[in-house]
Amino acid sequence: MTLRHARAAGLFAALLFSTPAALLAQDTVRIVPLDTVSVQVLGTPGPVLRAPFPVSVVQEAEIRRARPGLALTEALSAVPGVQVDNRFNYALGERISVRGQGARAQFGMRGVRVLVDGIPATLPDGQTTLNHVDPSALGRVEVIRGPASALYGNASGGVIRLSTAPPPLAPLASEHRVLAGSHGLLRMETSVGGRTGASAYRAYVSRLSYDGYREHASADNLNAGGMLHLARGPDEVRLSFTAVRYDALNPGSLTDSLLRVDRGAAFARNVEQRTGEEGRQGQAGVWWRHQAGAGALEVAAYALGRSIDNPIPNAVIDLDRRVGGVRASWSAEAGPLRWLAGGEMEGQRDDRLNFANQAGERGARTLDQRERVASASAFAQGTAALSRVEVLGALRYDRFRFAVRDRLVSAENADDSGARTMQRLSPALGVSFAATERLALYANVATAFETPTTTELANRPTGAGGFNPELQPQRTVSGEVGAKARVAPWAWLEGAAYLARVHDALIPFEVAGAPGRVFYRNAGRARHRGVEASAVLTPRAGWTARAAYSWTDARFGRYVVNGQDREGNPVPGVAPHRLDLSLLASPARGPFAGIDLRHVSSTPVADDDAEGRLRSPAYTLVDLRGGWEGARIGGLALSPFAGVMNLLDRAYNTSVTVNAFGRRYYEPGPGRTVYAGVRLSLGMPDR
């Protein structure tokens, strides 16, 4: 670290150890046994300590308390191995990668599987868009840090399971929040919910208006969602829905020389062509569980509709999407054995139109095609607890059929219709050994299988329609060893080391004839290796401290482009070093405070940069938040709060555009920004 970074760390330490006495005096010490936390993300519930795979859990207070609700960075803070680049650009969304998997995404997410309340947010083709996820509505996050296609299929270089906040423990209660801040930030939220008998319900709606800290970066988002849970005898049913309407502009990335002139500027071409995205999406899901003796049947189904109008510098993309899927599984437990088996089917239909971009208006039609994806999967997994040893094995078969019908055919434009089939058998095996009651050692071998998405297949450098016949699925085999320890009832430590071999890695690039439009090619091989260490401390009620360090060394193996051998070059978009520190002191009543520190090392931006000259500089950020919990006026509870992001006002790049044409690699982040708001609760029990 530089002297500047050391000073930032010193500031964090000073705040950590000099918290006001008013906070320290709120609660008596309460032991929180972290090793008994059960996780669902591995398919069969079990304690974190005995899981032979690396799993991280983030709880509700860390996600929501006094956070502005702008991005998933707030829910994934201080999770080792997870890199979240919040672009502050709602036309593109965050870029999330796990151990370097997913770093290629120029918009949305790739290579990481996401579920929301058990319903897939990742589409059958492997693409994930999270516009419909409201960060302020989340109550829990579970993360598998590493390949998990044997459990979840396509695009499972890592898995993130998001759960919305549970209904309040009252028959009827409501919560309302409003906040305002720098750069025209205005956010309003309201939710209502409750429990009665074996039934529970919750619904929410939120509105975000944001001018952006850069030119041509405004956003207007409207989110809504809800759930209804019913239980009767051996049956449980959960209905859920989400909906979003958004309209956001895209300022584009900048060159280093443009950054030096004005970090708040947009790329001129993006302004001229009025780039951005306007979209609507609705998704509904149903989950049913029937307990039958020692076994249980689970069935889940979902449907999704999405439409977008997406001007990019050289085209206007009109996409209408319909998706549906169903999953059924049977699980049982007999003595030391737990097992699960089932199947899954999904379908996706995209109607895609491309037009020439004439200053943001639609010009001549350049692409007109219908794309279909159909997938079928069968899976099984079993866990055996044998005294101090626990073994988890899983096997999954996936088959995908991609088909395209070209509807723009003429004497000058050949018919590019066609189909491709991709399939894979994905195994995984993990072993955990309880060295003592407080220490578990584990090892695993896992795989990931990742098809190109329909967008990646349809974007062909030649300009032709149909699907790129040369683009192949990415395959990963990973080995890992690690340790988990409960050194005290309130202290949890974890460490892991891994090595992953990636074949046919999917890499983005741009071309001179279409700057701003992203195409994809396969690298022959790549190697990802790394070390992760983390600690979670909960010494008293409402107190949580987290620390996480990640070292990720991602480099190409065999990779030749235009006769140039790029073997040994770093994979762009992956920060080699990342350090996160977080402290939340949040008693049930009175003042509360939270502070987050994040250090990110310099990040490679181009895969042809063998000497490491083209990098986004390292940076360190400190965020501070606080407020008062539990003030009451009659039956109304008031909780004012405020926060400062980038407290030290550092100039930094929040994300990079990998292999951008014209060296427009950098997406600058905002300087010091402030926000303040109030939460009003009616009928809510004390936290």
Secondary structure, DSSP 8 states (H G I E B T S, - for coil): --HHHHHHHHHHHHHHH---HHHHTSS------GGG-EESTTSS-EEGGG-SS-EEEEEHHHHHTT-----GGGTSTT-TTEEEE--S-TTT--EEEETTBTTT-SSSB-S-EEEETTEE-B-TTS-B--TT--GGGEEEEEEE-S--HHHH-TT-SSEEEEEE----SSSSEEEEEEEEETTTEEEEEEEEEEEETTEEEEEEEEEEEE--SSTT--EEEEEEEEEEEEEETTEEEEEEEEEEEEEEE----B-HHHHHH-TT---HHHHHTT-EEEEEEEEEEEEEEEEETTEEEEEEEEEEEEEEEEEETTEEEEEEEEEEEEEEEEEEEETTEEEEEEEEEEEEEEEEEEEEEETTEEEEEEEEEEEEEEEEEEEEEEEEEETTEEEEEEEEEEEEEEEEEE----SSS----EEEEEEEEEEEEEEEEESSSSEEEEEEEEEEEE---HHHHH--TT--SS--TT---EEEEEEEEEEEEEEETTEEEEEEEEEEEEEEEEEEE--TTSTT--EEEEEEEEEEEEEEEEEEE--STTEEEEEEEEEEEEEESS-EETTEE-TT-B-TT--SEEEEEEEEE--SSEEEEEEEEEEE--EE--TT-TTS-SEE--EEEEEEEEEEE-EEETTEEEEEEEEEESTT----EEEE-TT-GGG--EEE---SEEEEEEEEEES----
